Amino acid sequence: MISREKVNEELQNIFSRRNEWRLSMRPKNLETLSRLAIDEKIAFEILVDNLTWKNYISGPKPDNHMPPSTGDIWIFGININSEECYLKFQDKPNGIVIWISYHIALYPLHYPLLIQEERNEDNG
């Protein structure tokens, strides 16, 4: 399993390139921003201010679309305005970060590093 240090490293890396973030204009993403009563700028500020290793779900993984696009895929979840949101981004080699998914989660999300931390505390 990936370490929290590796996840934090990736988050710091993308946070340092905040000006290179792009949100996919998928209807699901736009509907979520409307439902949460936030715009893209606020949506990204929420991530910079709140996203940590505890929000990690999976990644890095290669793109599985055909044809595949270069850049690792990462998946996170975060609670915004009492709504659990599913986040998926692709960290492109050219420095751009594409937020493919930023929408209300369709299914319950599982946070493996957070669960591991809680287990360690229970055994400690």
C-alpha positions as CSV (number, residue, x, y, z in Angstrom):
1,M,0.0,0.0,0.0
2,I,1.1,3.5,-0.7
3,S,2.5,5.6,2.2
4,R,0.9,8.7,3.5
5,E,4.2,10.4,2.8
6,K,4.0,9.6,-0.8
7,V,0.4,10.9,-1.0
8,N,1.4,14.1,0.8
9,E,4.3,14.5,-1.6
10,E,1.9,14.3,-4.6
11,L,-0.6,16.7,-2.9
12,Q,2.2,19.2,-2.3
13,N,3.4,18.8,-5.8
14,I,0.0,19.5,-7.3
15,F,-0.8,22.3,-4.8
16,S,2.4,24.1,-6.0
17,R,0.9,24.1,-9.5
18,R,-2.5,25.4,-8.5
19,N,-2.5,27.8,-11.5
20,E,-2.3,24.8,-13.8
21,W,-5.5,23.1,-12.6
22,R,-8.3,22.5,-15.0
23,L,-11.8,21.2,-14.2
24,S,-13.5,18.9,-16.7
25,M,-16.8,20.5,-17.8
26,R,-18.6,17.2,-17.4
27,P,-22.3,17.8,-16.6
28,K,-21.9,15.8,-13.3
29,N,-19.2,18.1,-12.2
30,L,-21.1,21.3,-13.1
31,E,-24.3,20.0,-11.4
32,T,-22.3,19.3,-8.2
33,L,-20.8,22.8,-8.1
34,S,-24.3,24.2,-8.5
35,R,-25.7,21.9,-5.8
36,L,-22.9,22.9,-3.4
37,A,-23.4,26.6,-4.3
38,I,-19.8,27.0,-5.2
39,D,-17.9,28.0,-8.3
40,E,-14.7,26.4,-9.7
41,K,-12.4,28.9,-7.8
42,I,-14.0,28.1,-4.5
43,A,-14.0,24.3,-5.3
44,F,-10.3,24.4,-5.9
45,E,-9.7,26.5,-2.8
46,I,-11.5,23.9,-0.7
47,L,-9.1,21.3,-2.0
48,V,-6.0,23.3,-1.3
49,D,-7.2,24.1,2.2
50,N,-8.5,20.7,3.2
51,L,-7.2,17.8,1.1
52,T,-4.8,15.5,2.9
53,W,-3.6,11.9,2.9
54,K,-6.7,11.0,4.9
55,N,-8.8,11.7,1.8
56,Y,-6.8,9.3,-0.4
57,I,-8.7,6.5,-2.1
58,S,-6.4,5.2,-4.8
59,G,-3.5,5.9,-7.2
60,P,-1.3,6.5,-8.8
61,K,-2.7,4.4,-11.7
62,P,-2.3,4.7,-15.4
63,D,-5.2,6.1,-17.5
64,N,-7.5,3.2,-18.5
65,H,-9.4,5.1,-21.3
66,M,-8.9,4.3,-24.9
67,P,-6.8,5.7,-26.1
68,P,-5.0,6.3,-22.8
69,S,-3.7,9.7,-22.0
70,T,-0.4,10.2,-20.3
71,G,-0.2,11.0,-16.6
72,D,-1.1,9.3,-13.4
73,I,-4.7,9.1,-12.1
74,W,-5.4,9.7,-8.4
75,I,-8.7,9.3,-6.6
76,F,-9.7,11.1,-3.4
77,G,-12.9,11.9,-1.5
78,I,-13.8,14.9,0.6
79,N,-16.8,16.1,2.5
80,I,-18.1,19.5,1.2
81,N,-21.2,21.1,2.7
82,S,-22.2,17.8,4.3
83,E,-21.9,16.0,0.9
84,E,-19.3,13.3,0.3
85,C,-17.6,14.1,-3.0
86,Y,-15.6,11.9,-5.4
87,L,-12.5,13.5,-6.8
88,K,-10.3,12.1,-9.6
89,F,-7.4,14.0,-11.2
90,Q,-4.8,13.3,-13.8
91,D,-1.3,14.7,-13.2
92,K,-0.1,15.3,-16.7
93,P,3.6,15.3,-17.6
94,N,3.3,18.9,-19.0
95,G,2.4,20.1,-15.4
96,I,-1.4,20.5,-15.9
97,V,-3.7,18.8,-13.4
98,I,-7.0,17.8,-14.9
99,W,-9.8,17.3,-12.4
100,I,-11.7,14.7,-14.3
101,S,-14.3,14.1,-11.5
102,Y,-15.5,16.6,-8.8
103,H,-18.9,15.4,-8.0
104,I,-21.2,14.0,-5.3
105,A,-20.2,10.4,-4.7
106,L,-22.5,7.8,-6.2
107,Y,-21.4,5.1,-3.8
108,P,-19.8,5.1,-0.3
109,L,-16.1,5.9,-0.5
110,H,-13.4,4.0,1.3
111,Y,-10.3,5.6,2.6
112,P,-7.6,2.9,3.0
113,L,-4.9,5.1,4.7
114,L,-7.4,6.5,7.2
115,I,-8.6,3.0,8.0
116,Q,-5.0,1.8,8.4
117,E,-4.3,4.7,10.8
118,E,-7.4,3.9,12.9
119,R,-6.4,0.2,13.1
120,N,-2.9,1.2,14.2
121,E,-4.3,3.4,16.9
122,D,-6.6,0.6,18.1
123,N,-3.6,-1.8,18.3
124,G,-1.3,0.8,19.9
